[in-house]
Amino acid sequence: MSGYDLIIADYRMPGFDGLELIKGVRYLDPRTSIILMTAYGSEELWQEAQKLGVARCFGKPFDMDEMLLAVSELLPGLK
């Protein structure tokens, strides 16, 4: 169990990519909600993220109000 309710990850990170991170999170705890963001989005990336159970995908730059809405929907107890 990962111990996290929500992870917000970028696709490009030093040494690995967000999909690798998502696969690891899914292995540890498939219930963790994940938001993926990237400036390098493509239909293929969004489809792969969806297959891995990503709750929301955001292209950069993204609207902060939309991000906050997604977070509040995924963490309904958050105020």
PDB file as gemmi writes it, atoms N, CA and C in Angstrom:
CRYST1    1.000    1.000    1.000  90.00  90.00  90.00 P 1                      
ATOM      1  N   MET A   1       0.829  -1.182   0.000  1.00  0.00           N  
ATOM      2  CA  MET A   1       0.000   0.000   0.000  1.00  0.00           C  
ATOM      3  C   MET A   1       0.875   1.247   0.000  1.00  0.00           C  
ATOM      4  N   SER A   2       0.554   2.200  -0.866  1.00  0.00           N  
ATOM      5  CA  SER A   2       1.403   3.378  -1.003  1.00  0.00           C  
ATOM      6  C   SER A   2       1.174   4.396   0.096  1.00  0.00           C  
ATOM      7  N   GLY A   3      -0.038   4.461   0.638  1.00  0.00           N  
ATOM      8  CA  GLY A   3      -0.307   5.430   1.673  1.00  0.00           C  
ATOM      9  C   GLY A   3      -0.710   6.796   1.139  1.00  0.00           C  
ATOM     10  N   TYR A   4      -0.894   6.927  -0.164  1.00  0.00           N  
ATOM     11  CA  TYR A   4      -1.288   8.202  -0.760  1.00  0.00           C  
ATOM     12  C   TYR A   4      -2.672   8.076  -1.380  1.00  0.00           C  
ATOM     13  N   ASP A   5      -3.487   9.100  -1.160  1.00  0.00           N  
ATOM     14  CA  ASP A   5      -4.809   9.138  -1.776  1.00  0.00           C  
ATOM     15  C   ASP A   5      -4.748   9.686  -3.190  1.00  0.00           C  
ATOM     16  N   LEU A   6      -3.806  10.620  -3.427  1.00  0.00           N  
ATOM     17  CA  LEU A   6      -3.696  11.285  -4.719  1.00  0.00           C  
ATOM     18  C   LEU A   6      -2.239  11.590  -5.025  1.00  0.00           C  
ATOM     19  N   ILE A   7      -1.847  11.327  -6.251  1.00  0.00           N  
ATOM     20  CA  ILE A   7      -0.513  11.697  -6.733  1.00  0.00           C  
ATOM     21  C   ILE A   7      -0.704  12.554  -7.978  1.00  0.00           C  
ATOM     22  N   ILE A   8      -0.038  13.708  -7.996  1.00  0.00           N  
ATOM     23  CA  ILE A   8      -0.003  14.562  -9.179  1.00  0.00           C  
ATOM     24  C   ILE A   8       1.404  14.453  -9.732  1.00  0.00           C  
ATOM     25  N   ALA A   9       1.511  13.928 -10.947  1.00  0.00           N  
ATOM     26  CA  ALA A   9       2.826  13.642 -11.524  1.00  0.00           C  
ATOM     27  C   ALA A   9       2.985  14.313 -12.882  1.00  0.00           C  
ATOM     28  N   ASP A  10       4.210  14.683 -13.175  1.00  0.00           N  
ATOM     29  CA  ASP A  10       4.554  15.181 -14.502  1.00  0.00           C  
ATOM     30  C   ASP A  10       4.962  13.983 -15.347  1.00  0.00           C  
ATOM     31  N   TYR A  11       4.816  14.100 -16.638  1.00  0.00           N  
ATOM     32  CA  TYR A  11       5.224  13.015 -17.522  1.00  0.00           C  
ATOM     33  C   TYR A  11       6.745  12.934 -17.632  1.00  0.00           C  
ATOM     34  N   ARG A  12       7.395  14.070 -17.810  1.00  0.00           N  
ATOM     35  CA  ARG A  12       8.852  14.074 -17.938  1.00  0.00           C  
ATOM     36  C   ARG A  12       9.497  14.436 -16.613  1.00  0.00           C  
ATOM     37  N   MET A  13      10.308  13.487 -16.112  1.00  0.00           N  
ATOM     38  CA  MET A  13      11.040  13.688 -14.871  1.00  0.00           C  
ATOM     39  C   MET A  13      12.458  13.158 -15.068  1.00  0.00           C  
ATOM     40  N   PRO A  14      13.407  13.634 -14.290  1.00  0.00           N  
ATOM     41  CA  PRO A  14      14.783  13.159 -14.434  1.00  0.00           C  
ATOM     42  C   PRO A  14      14.898  11.656 -14.188  1.00  0.00           C  
ATOM     43  N   GLY A  15      15.393  10.925 -15.151  1.00  0.00           N  
ATOM     44  CA  GLY A  15      15.678   9.507 -14.982  1.00  0.00           C  
ATOM     45  C   GLY A  15      14.557   8.549 -15.340  1.00  0.00           C  
ATOM     46  N   PHE A  16      13.328   9.023 -15.412  1.00  0.00           N  
ATOM     47  CA  PHE A  16      12.216   8.152 -15.773  1.00  0.00           C  
ATOM     48  C   PHE A  16      11.034   9.021 -16.186  1.00  0.00           C  
ATOM     49  N   ASP A  17       9.972   8.376 -16.633  1.00  0.00           N  
ATOM     50  CA  ASP A  17       8.813   9.174 -17.022  1.00  0.00           C  
ATOM     51  C   ASP A  17       7.612   8.849 -16.128  1.00  0.00           C  
ATOM     52  N   GLY A  18       6.596   9.668 -16.259  1.00  0.00           N  
ATOM     53  CA  GLY A  18       5.413   9.535 -15.424  1.00  0.00           C  
ATOM     54  C   GLY A  18       4.701   8.206 -15.574  1.00  0.00           C  
ATOM     55  N   LEU A  19       4.760   7.612 -16.762  1.00  0.00           N  
ATOM     56  CA  LEU A  19       4.101   6.314 -16.948  1.00  0.00           C  
ATOM     57  C   LEU A  19       4.788   5.228 -16.127  1.00  0.00           C  
ATOM     58  N   GLU A  20       6.106   5.306 -16.017  1.00  0.00           N  
ATOM     59  CA  GLU A  20       6.826   4.357 -15.166  1.00  0.00           C  
ATOM     60  C   GLU A  20       6.403   4.529 -13.712  1.00  0.00           C  
ATOM     61  N   LEU A  21       6.285   5.782 -13.279  1.00  0.00           N  
ATOM     62  CA  LEU A  21       5.838   6.059 -11.923  1.00  0.00           C  
ATOM     63  C   LEU A  21       4.438   5.498 -11.696  1.00  0.00           C  
ATOM     64  N   ILE A  22       3.539   5.728 -12.647  1.00  0.00           N  
ATOM     65  CA  ILE A  22       2.159   5.262 -12.527  1.00  0.00           C  
ATOM     66  C   ILE A  22       2.111   3.742 -12.425  1.00  0.00           C  
ATOM     67  N   LYS A  23       2.898   3.058 -13.229  1.00  0.00           N  
ATOM     68  CA  LYS A  23       2.936   1.590 -13.163  1.00  0.00           C  
ATOM     69  C   LYS A  23       3.379   1.130 -11.778  1.00  0.00           C  
ATOM     70  N   GLY A  24       4.369   1.799 -11.209  1.00  0.00           N  
ATOM     71  CA  GLY A  24       4.837   1.456  -9.864  1.00  0.00           C  
ATOM     72  C   GLY A  24       3.783   1.717  -8.809  1.00  0.00           C  
ATOM     73  N   VAL A  25       3.094   2.846  -8.937  1.00  0.00           N  
ATOM     74  CA  VAL A  25       2.022   3.171  -7.993  1.00  0.00           C  
ATOM     75  C   VAL A  25       0.912   2.133  -8.093  1.00  0.00           C  
ATOM     76  N   ARG A  26       0.539   1.783  -9.309  1.00  0.00           N  
ATOM     77  CA  ARG A  26      -0.523   0.784  -9.511  1.00  0.00           C  
ATOM     78  C   ARG A  26      -0.134  -0.551  -8.892  1.00  0.00           C  
ATOM     79  N   TYR A  27       1.142  -0.916  -8.968  1.00  0.00           N  
ATOM     80  CA  TYR A  27       1.619  -2.161  -8.372  1.00  0.00           C  
ATOM     81  C   TYR A  27       1.465  -2.119  -6.849  1.00  0.00           C  
ATOM     82  N   LEU A  28       1.812  -0.975  -6.255  1.00  0.00           N  
ATOM     83  CA  LEU A  28       1.752  -0.834  -4.799  1.00  0.00           C  
ATOM     84  C   LEU A  28       0.332  -0.653  -4.270  1.00  0.00           C  
ATOM     85  N   ASP A  29      -0.459   0.161  -4.968  1.00  0.00           N  
ATOM     86  CA  ASP A  29      -1.821   0.418  -4.505  1.00  0.00           C  
ATOM     87  C   ASP A  29      -2.680   0.907  -5.666  1.00  0.00           C  
ATOM     88  N   PRO A  30      -3.433   0.024  -6.270  1.00  0.00           N  
ATOM     89  CA  PRO A  30      -4.248   0.396  -7.431  1.00  0.00           C  
ATOM     90  C   PRO A  30      -5.363   1.393  -7.112  1.00  0.00           C  
ATOM     91  N   ARG A  31      -5.605   1.663  -5.826  1.00  0.00           N  
ATOM     92  CA  ARG A  31      -6.674   2.595  -5.454  1.00  0.00           C  
ATOM     93  C   ARG A  31      -6.235   4.057  -5.452  1.00  0.00           C  
ATOM     94  N   THR A  32      -4.951   4.310  -5.498  1.00  0.00           N  
ATOM     95  CA  THR A  32      -4.453   5.686  -5.477  1.00  0.00           C  
ATOM     96  C   THR A  32      -4.914   6.430  -6.723  1.00  0.00           C  
ATOM     97  N   SER A  33      -5.502   7.604  -6.536  1.00  0.00           N  
ATOM     98  CA  SER A  33      -5.895   8.451  -7.670  1.00  0.00           C  
ATOM     99  C   SER A  33      -4.658   9.158  -8.210  1.00  0.00           C  
ATOM    100  N   ILE A  34      -4.618   9.310  -9.531  1.00  0.00           N  
ATOM    101  CA  ILE A  34      -3.457   9.939 -10.162  1.00  0.00           C  
ATOM    102  C   ILE A  34      -3.917  10.975 -11.172  1.00  0.00           C  
ATOM    103  N   ILE A  35      -3.259  12.133 -11.123  1.00  0.00           N  
ATOM    104  CA  ILE A  35      -3.404  13.178 -12.130  1.00  0.00           C  
ATOM    105  C   ILE A  35      -2.060  13.283 -12.841  1.00  0.00           C  
ATOM    106  N   LEU A  36      -2.081  13.243 -14.157  1.00  0.00           N  
ATOM    107  CA  LEU A  36      -0.861  13.354 -14.959  1.00  0.00           C  
ATOM    108  C   LEU A  36      -0.891  14.680 -15.697  1.00  0.00           C  
ATOM    109  N   MET A  37       0.244  15.385 -15.689  1.00  0.00           N  
ATOM    110  CA  MET A  37       0.344  16.632 -16.440  1.00  0.00           C  
ATOM    111  C   MET A  37       1.599  16.591 -17.301  1.00  0.00           C  
ATOM    112  N   THR A  38       1.535  17.284 -18.436  1.00  0.00           N  
ATOM    113  CA  THR A  38       2.687  17.316 -19.324  1.00  0.00           C  
ATOM    114  C   THR A  38       2.562  18.429 -20.350  1.00  0.00           C  
ATOM    115  N   ALA A  39       3.700  18.895 -20.793  1.00  0.00           N  
ATOM    116  CA  ALA A  39       3.755  19.838 -21.915  1.00  0.00           C  
ATOM    117  C   ALA A  39       3.981  19.077 -23.217  1.00  0.00           C  
ATOM    118  N   TYR A  40       4.086  17.751 -23.128  1.00  0.00           N  
ATOM    119  CA  TYR A  40       4.419  16.915 -24.289  1.00  0.00           C  
ATOM    120  C   TYR A  40       3.321  15.886 -24.556  1.00  0.00           C  
ATOM    121  N   GLY A  41       2.091  16.285 -24.373  1.00  0.00           N  
ATOM    122  CA  GLY A  41       0.974  15.370 -24.532  1.00  0.00           C  
ATOM    123  C   GLY A  41       0.696  14.997 -25.973  1.00  0.00           C  
ATOM    124  N   SER A  42       0.163  13.817 -26.127  1.00  0.00           N  
ATOM    125  CA  SER A  42      -0.268  13.314 -27.430  1.00  0.00           C  
ATOM    126  C   SER A  42      -1.451  12.391 -27.172  1.00  0.00           C  
ATOM    127  N   GLU A  43      -2.190  12.108 -28.212  1.00  0.00           N  
ATOM    128  CA  GLU A  43      -3.325  11.200 -28.065  1.00  0.00           C  
ATOM    129  C   GLU A  43      -2.849   9.827 -27.566  1.00  0.00           C  
ATOM    130  N   GLU A  44      -1.714   9.389 -28.043  1.00  0.00           N  
ATOM    131  CA  GLU A  44      -1.152   8.097 -27.610  1.00  0.00           C  
ATOM    132  C   GLU A  44      -0.827   8.104 -26.116  1.00  0.00           C  
ATOM    133  N   LEU A  45      -0.221   9.190 -25.642  1.00  0.00           N  
ATOM    134  CA  LEU A  45       0.105   9.294 -24.216  1.00  0.00           C  
ATOM    135  C   LEU A  45      -1.159   9.308 -23.377  1.00  0.00           C  
ATOM    136  N   TRP A  46      -2.162  10.077 -23.781  1.00  0.00           N  
ATOM    137  CA  TRP A  46      -3.405  10.149 -23.012  1.00  0.00           C  
ATOM    138  C   TRP A  46      -4.081   8.777 -22.973  1.00  0.00           C  
ATOM    139  N   GLN A  47      -4.055   8.054 -24.087  1.00  0.00           N  
ATOM    140  CA  GLN A  47      -4.667   6.718 -24.118  1.00  0.00           C  
ATOM    141  C   GLN A  47      -3.936   5.752 -23.200  1.00  0.00           C  
ATOM    142  N   GLU A  48      -2.609   5.799 -23.219  1.00  0.00           N  
ATOM    143  CA  GLU A  48      -1.826   4.932 -22.337  1.00  0.00           C  
ATOM    144  C   GLU A  48      -2.092   5.268 -20.873  1.00  0.00           C  
ATOM    145  N   ALA A  49      -2.158   6.550 -20.562  1.00  0.00           N  
ATOM    146  CA  ALA A  49      -2.447   6.976 -19.190  1.00  0.00           C  
ATOM    147  C   ALA A  49      -3.824   6.477 -18.764  1.00  0.00           C  
ATOM    148  N   GLN A  50      -4.776   6.570 -19.667  1.00  0.00           N  
ATOM    149  CA  GLN A  50      -6.135   6.109 -19.361  1.00  0.00           C  
ATOM    150  C   GLN A  50      -6.141   4.601 -19.096  1.00  0.00           C  
ATOM    151  N   LYS A  51      -5.388   3.844 -19.882  1.00  0.00           N  
ATOM    152  CA  LYS A  51      -5.297   2.390 -19.662  1.00  0.00           C  
ATOM    153  C   LYS A  51      -4.727   2.068 -18.284  1.00  0.00           C  
ATOM    154  N   LEU A  52      -3.832   2.944 -17.804  1.00  0.00           N  
ATOM    155  CA  LEU A  52      -3.209   2.733 -16.497  1.00  0.00           C  
ATOM    156  C   LEU A  52      -4.080   3.262 -15.354  1.00  0.00           C  
ATOM    157  N   GLY A  53      -5.241   3.804 -15.693  1.00  0.00           N  
ATOM    158  CA  GLY A  53      -6.173   4.243 -14.667  1.00  0.00           C  
ATOM    159  C   GLY A  53      -5.961   5.647 -14.150  1.00  0.00           C  
ATOM    160  N   VAL A  54      -5.289   6.490 -14.930  1.00  0.00           N  
ATOM    161  CA  VAL A  54      -5.100   7.881 -14.522  1.00  0.00           C  
ATOM    162  C   VAL A  54      -6.464   8.565 -14.498  1.00  0.00           C  
ATOM    163  N   ALA A  55      -6.736   9.283 -13.416  1.00  0.00           N  
ATOM    164  CA  ALA A  55      -8.040   9.913 -13.251  1.00  0.00           C  
ATOM    165  C   ALA A  55      -8.219  11.126 -14.162  1.00  0.00           C  
ATOM    166  N   ARG A  56      -7.188  11.942 -14.301  1.00  0.00           N  
ATOM    167  CA  ARG A  56      -7.260  13.146 -15.140  1.00  0.00           C  
ATOM    168  C   ARG A  56      -5.893  13.409 -15.752  1.00  0.00           C  
ATOM    169  N   CYS A  57      -5.898  13.976 -16.957  1.00  0.00           N  
ATOM    170  CA  CYS A  57      -4.673  14.382 -17.641  1.00  0.00           C  
ATOM    171  C   CYS A  57      -4.791  15.862 -17.981  1.00  0.00           C  
ATOM    172  N   PHE A  58      -3.721  16.588 -17.755  1.00  0.00           N  
ATOM    173  CA  PHE A  58      -3.677  18.011 -18.046  1.00  0.00           C  
ATOM    174  C   PHE A  58      -2.482  18.324 -18.935  1.00  0.00           C  
ATOM    175  N   GLY A  59      -2.728  19.068 -19.995  1.00  0.00           N  
ATOM    176  CA  GLY A  59      -1.643  19.601 -20.800  1.00  0.00           C  
ATOM    177  C   GLY A  59      -1.176  20.904 -20.187  1.00  0.00           C  
ATOM    178  N   LYS A  60       0.108  21.179 -20.307  1.00  0.00           N  
ATOM    179  CA  LYS A  60       0.652  22.440 -19.791  1.00  0.00           C  
ATOM    180  C   LYS A  60       0.669  23.464 -20.913  1.00  0.00           C  
ATOM    181  N   PRO A  61       0.416  24.690 -20.613  1.00  0.00           N  
ATOM    182  CA  PRO A  61      -0.033  25.165 -19.300  1.00  0.00           C  
ATOM    183  C   PRO A  61      -1.478  24.750 -19.063  1.00  0.00           C  
ATOM    184  N   PHE A  62      -1.822  24.569 -17.808  1.00  0.00           N  
ATOM    185  CA  PHE A  62      -3.183  24.176 -17.468  1.00  0.00           C  
ATOM    186  C   PHE A  62      -3.820  25.265 -16.615  1.00  0.00           C  
ATOM    187  N   ASP A  63      -5.131  25.235 -16.567  1.00  0.00           N  
ATOM    188  CA  ASP A  63      -5.888  26.190 -15.770  1.00  0.00           C  
ATOM    189  C   ASP A  63      -5.898  25.703 -14.322  1.00  0.00           C  
ATOM    190  N   MET A  64      -5.400  26.519 -13.409  1.00  0.00           N  
ATOM    191  CA  MET A  64      -5.301  26.116 -12.005  1.00  0.00           C  
ATOM    192  C   MET A  64      -6.676  25.829 -11.403  1.00  0.00           C  
ATOM    193  N   ASP A  65      -7.696  26.569 -11.804  1.00  0.00           N  
ATOM    194  CA  ASP A  65      -9.037  26.286 -11.284  1.00  0.00           C  
ATOM    195  C   ASP A  65      -9.505  24.892 -11.702  1.00  0.00           C  
ATOM    196  N   GLU A  66      -9.177  24.473 -12.928  1.00  0.00           N  
ATOM    197  CA  GLU A  66      -9.538  23.125 -13.375  1.00  0.00           C  
ATOM    198  C   GLU A  66      -8.775  22.069 -12.584  1.00  0.00           C  
ATOM    199  N   MET A  67      -7.500  22.338 -12.284  1.00  0.00           N  
ATOM    200  CA  MET A  67      -6.711  21.406 -11.481  1.00  0.00           C  
ATOM    201  C   MET A  67      -7.302  21.293 -10.078  1.00  0.00           C  
ATOM    202  N   LEU A  68      -7.629  22.430  -9.474  1.00  0.00           N  
ATOM    203  CA  LEU A  68      -8.205  22.411  -8.127  1.00  0.00           C  
ATOM    204  C   LEU A  68      -9.551  21.697  -8.105  1.00  0.00           C  
ATOM    205  N   LEU A  69     -10.340  21.867  -9.155  1.00  0.00           N  
ATOM    206  CA  LEU A  69     -11.616  21.161  -9.253  1.00  0.00           C  
ATOM    207  C   LEU A  69     -11.382  19.651  -9.333  1.00  0.00           C  
ATOM    208  N   ALA A  70     -10.421  19.236 -10.161  1.00  0.00           N  
ATOM    209  CA  ALA A  70     -10.105  17.808 -10.263  1.00  0.00           C  
ATOM    210  C   ALA A  70      -9.653  17.246  -8.920  1.00  0.00           C  
ATOM    211  N   VAL A  71      -8.802  17.980  -8.226  1.00  0.00           N  
ATOM    212  CA  VAL A  71      -8.320  17.535  -6.904  1.00  0.00           C  
ATOM    213  C   VAL A  71      -9.496  17.417  -5.936  1.00  0.00           C  
ATOM    214  N   SER A  72     -10.370  18.413  -5.924  1.00  0.00           N  
ATOM    215  CA  SER A  72     -11.509  18.371  -4.988  1.00  0.00           C  
ATOM    216  C   SER A  72     -12.465  17.230  -5.338  1.00  0.00           C  
ATOM    217  N   GLU A  73     -12.593  16.888  -6.607  1.00  0.00           N  
ATOM    218  CA  GLU A  73     -13.446  15.757  -6.999  1.00  0.00           C  
ATOM    219  C   GLU A  73     -12.827  14.435  -6.576  1.00  0.00           C  
ATOM    220  N   LEU A  74     -11.503  14.343  -6.658  1.00  0.00           N  
ATOM    221  CA  LEU A  74     -10.820  13.096  -6.303  1.00  0.00           C  
ATOM    222  C   LEU A  74     -10.614  12.938  -4.799  1.00  0.00           C  
ATOM    223  N   LEU A  75     -10.615  14.063  -4.085  1.00  0.00           N  
ATOM    224  CA  LEU A  75     -10.477  14.050  -2.626  1.00  0.00           C  
ATOM    225  C   LEU A  75     -11.672  14.791  -2.025  1.00  0.00           C  
ATOM    226  N   PRO A  76     -12.841  14.189  -2.047  1.00  0.00           N  
ATOM    227  CA  PRO A  76     -14.049  14.914  -1.633  1.00  0.00           C  
ATOM    228  C   PRO A  76     -14.036  15.412  -0.188  1.00  0.00           C  
ATOM    229  N   GLY A  77     -13.226  14.845   0.681  1.00  0.00           N  
ATOM    230  CA  GLY A  77     -13.162  15.297   2.068  1.00  0.00           C  
ATOM    231  C   GLY A  77     -12.285  16.525   2.257  1.00  0.00           C  
ATOM    232  N   LEU A  78     -11.590  16.939   1.190  1.00  0.00           N  
ATOM    233  CA  LEU A  78     -10.693  18.096   1.255  1.00  0.00           C  
ATOM    234  C   LEU A  78     -11.498  19.381   1.176  1.00  0.00           C  
ATOM    235  N   LYS A  79     -11.164  20.332   2.006  1.00  0.00           N  
ATOM    236  CA  LYS A  79     -11.876  21.622   1.973  1.00  0.00           C  
ATOM    237  C   LYS A  79     -10.960  22.711   1.532  1.00  0.00           C  
TER     238      LYS A  79                                                      
END                                                                             
